[in-house]
Amino acid sequence: MITDVANIISSKQAAAAVNEWLVSYVGDRFLAGQPKLDSKTDVWRIPILFLYPQEGPIGEAGEAAVDALTGEVCSRPAISEIKRRAMQLFEERRGVSTSSISAARN
């Protein structure tokens, strides 16, 4: 448990760490949601939101964890899992099947 509150990183710093990772490795349609501090494990738990142009966030595509003392992303879903969940959210929102999207790309 965190005993020295002066060394804890802020929720904004934790979200920034997740946003940096998302933009670098996953894509620009993802955004860190509202961080929540888990004081038992000393990590910020941050939802990964999937954004749709002109609509904003349409749902959670996963959750990342940021160490509350170091500010490093210490846990996150696999990139393929984040993208799979984003596609699922897209399909639910638009009523479109993955096969029709794949056919349109080819």
N, C-alpha and C positions, 0 to 999 in steps of 0.2 A: 504494500500500500504506500502511496505517496505521503511522505512526511514533510518534505521541504517544498511548500507551495510555490516559493519563489522560482523554483527550477522547472515548473510545469509549463509546457508550451500552450499557447492559446488555441481556442477552437478554430480561429481564423488561420493560424499557422498550420494546424493539422489539415484543414480543408485545402489549403494551398499546396501542401505536399501531395495530397491525393490528386488534385487537379493537374499538377505538373506531371505526375506519372500517367494520368489518363491521356493527356494531350500528346505525350511522348510515345506511348505504346499502344493505346487503344483507339483514339480518334477524337475528333472535335465535337462529336454529338453526345458526349458524356460529361457529367458535372458532379462534383462532390456535393452531397446534400448536407443537412444540418448535423454536425458532429454531436455525439453524446459521450460524455466521459464515463468509462467503466472503472470505478475506483478500486474494484477488487483485483483487476488485472493491470491497472495503470496504462490503459490504452484508450484512445479516442476511437469510437465506432462510428463509421461514416458511410451512409448509403451512397451507392453509385447510381446516379440518375441518368436515364436515357432521354435525350432532348429531341424533339421533332421541330423542324423549322416553322416559325410563325405560330407555334402552339406552346412551346416551352416543354418542361418535363412531363413525360407521359407515364413514368413508372420507374421502379427500382430494378436495375440490372445486376445488382450484387451489393456487397458490403466490403469495405476496406477497414483495416485497423492501423492506427498510427501510434507509435510508442509515445506516451505523454511526456517522457523525459528527454528522448533523443530527437523526436520529430520525424523519425524514419517510418516509412510504410513497412509494417512488419507482417501484414497478412492481407491477402487479396485473392479474389477468384482468378482462375486461369483466364487469359484474354479470350480464348475460344468460348468459355462459359459466359462471359459478359456479353459477347456478341450474339451468342445463341439466345440468351434471355432478351436482349434488345430486339432481335428478330421476332421473338414470341410476342413481345409487347406491341411491336408494329402490326403484326397480324391481328392481334386482339383489337387494336384501335381502328384499323382500317378494314378488317374483314377480308384480308388478302392472304392467300396461301403462299408458303415458301416456294412451291413449285412454279407458280405463275411469275414470281419475281425472278427466279433463276432462268426461266424461259425468256423473259424480257431482256435479260443481260446478254444472252447468247445470240 
